[in-house]
Amino acid sequence: MSKEDAIEFDGVVTEVLPGGLFRVETDAGHEVLAHIAGKMRKYRIRVVLGDQVQVAVSPYDPKRGRIVFRKK
């Protein structure tokens, strides 16, 4: 599976967890455990509680994903 095979959802960060993990509630009603994607870490984009984000979720494990974009 490559990064292009991921399914993307919009959602809101509902909980900040230790170890760089975030709990995201998607607009579709799913709850995803997500970490920040590499490009966001590289450019030091901060994600805080209540942020609107875009999450890329693997079709093999829909409970885990990567935060790929933080909306303004």
Secondary structure, DSSP 8 states (H G I E B T S, - for coil): --GGG-EEEEEEEEEEETTTEEEEEETTS-EEEEEE-HHHHHTT----TT-EEEEEE-SS-TTEEEEEEE--
